[in-house]
């Protein structure tokens, strides 16, 4: 169990026919009694907002940030579908609400998949009654599988707090450069639940902090999706929780799901952590780290296990961050290969061993201050091109 491990939640997942071949494509997470509970949310900053994002935002505003259920489909993003798409998102919520006995505004909706193609409503109309009938405390894994697109594995987490727990499920393997709380987000969707009692303001603060330190600092390909969404629902079944403890547990849950996304990135062979130190400001550190993490040249080098640090220095210099070429340094896995802007003597065998692994840590020191930032990313491989050279 993951999203249903915290008391007060049930889930289900099944195939309704949006995808071919009987692949699961429809999921539902709901409160046990189908009554609304406090919820926090973050959404993509992409201005080409998908219909489900618009619908969910409106529902949260109408209910004062409370919800009884989240319905999610994969295989179709219901994005760039205009007014009919928004009507389809609203109808999906209404259909779920009719089955659960709650208000349509108390249902939130997510979609992921192909952009610009109308959402096929017939499969949803047929699939929602059996989906709601299948709701169960044991339905978390089925729900987690039903939201996948190009993902190869389901992504779930469970974090124990002092007197409560936080569970979650997510999907995301590409279009991952989330930007929800702050600047620079995957087609990534995540539903988190907790049995802690928390009001929307405290819940939102916990989610904002957790997302900022996890989903917003990953990038597989630099592409920000139209649909990125994270929800956090609180049943209150475990009673009041300390705000600090709740925020800490939410942060861990977000971080675990975000890492699972990068590890499952399309075609990736290496997970890469880019750490920038010595920046003149926090904004500079973030800008520089993201520039390196999203550089196609650097990502290709990592795939080739080539410790070509010159590409990293070049990207740092082009990032817009304060930069002095005579102060910069670069290290792979702790082995310094560049110091003072020039090649540094090092053990080539040690660097080769670092580059050969499936986890790579890179540190770039700008030598100008104390600010630090990290981005978790991956390499760029022919597998990524194979996946994305056609509509998918």
Secondary structure as GFF3:
##gff-version 3
##sequence-region A 1 392
A	DSSP	beta_strand	9	14	.	.	.	ID=ss1
A	DSSP	beta_strand	26	31	.	.	.	ID=ss2
A	DSSP	beta_strand	37	43	.	.	.	ID=ss3
A	DSSP	alpha_helix	51	63	.	.	.	ID=ss4
A	DSSP	beta_strand	66	67	.	.	.	ID=ss5
A	DSSP	beta_strand	69	76	.	.	.	ID=ss6
A	DSSP	alpha_helix	82	100	.	.	.	ID=ss7
A	DSSP	three_ten_helix	104	106	.	.	.	ID=ss8
A	DSSP	beta_strand	107	114	.	.	.	ID=ss9
A	DSSP	alpha_helix	121	133	.	.	.	ID=ss10
A	DSSP	alpha_helix	140	146	.	.	.	ID=ss11
A	DSSP	beta_strand	155	160	.	.	.	ID=ss12
A	DSSP	beta_strand	165	171	.	.	.	ID=ss13
A	DSSP	beta_strand	189	194	.	.	.	ID=ss14
A	DSSP	alpha_helix	200	212	.	.	.	ID=ss15
A	DSSP	three_ten_helix	215	217	.	.	.	ID=ss16
A	DSSP	beta_strand	229	234	.	.	.	ID=ss17
A	DSSP	alpha_helix	243	263	.	.	.	ID=ss18
A	DSSP	beta_strand	271	279	.	.	.	ID=ss19
A	DSSP	alpha_helix	282	293	.	.	.	ID=ss20
A	DSSP	alpha_helix	296	303	.	.	.	ID=ss21
A	DSSP	alpha_helix	309	318	.	.	.	ID=ss22
A	DSSP	beta_strand	329	332	.	.	.	ID=ss23
A	DSSP	beta_strand	335	339	.	.	.	ID=ss24
A	DSSP	beta_strand	342	343	.	.	.	ID=ss25
A	DSSP	alpha_helix	348	356	.	.	.	ID=ss26
A	DSSP	beta_strand	359	365	.	.	.	ID=ss27
A	DSSP	beta_strand	371	378	.	.	.	ID=ss28
A	DSSP	alpha_helix	382	388	.	.	.	ID=ss29
###
